[in-house]
Amino acid sequence: MAESPMDYAEHERTYDFFIGLTKYGTIAVVIILVLMAIFLL
C-alpha cells in the first residue's frame, strides 16, 4: 500500500482553526470569570 504525501495546506488550515478556537475560547472563559467575579461578589 503506497503512502500518499501529506496535504500540508489542509494541515495548516486545521492548525489555524485549532489555534483560533483555543484563543477565542480562552478569551471567552476569562470574560466569564471576570463577569462572575464582578456580579457574584
Residue pairs with C-beta under 8 A, 6 or more apart in sequence:
none
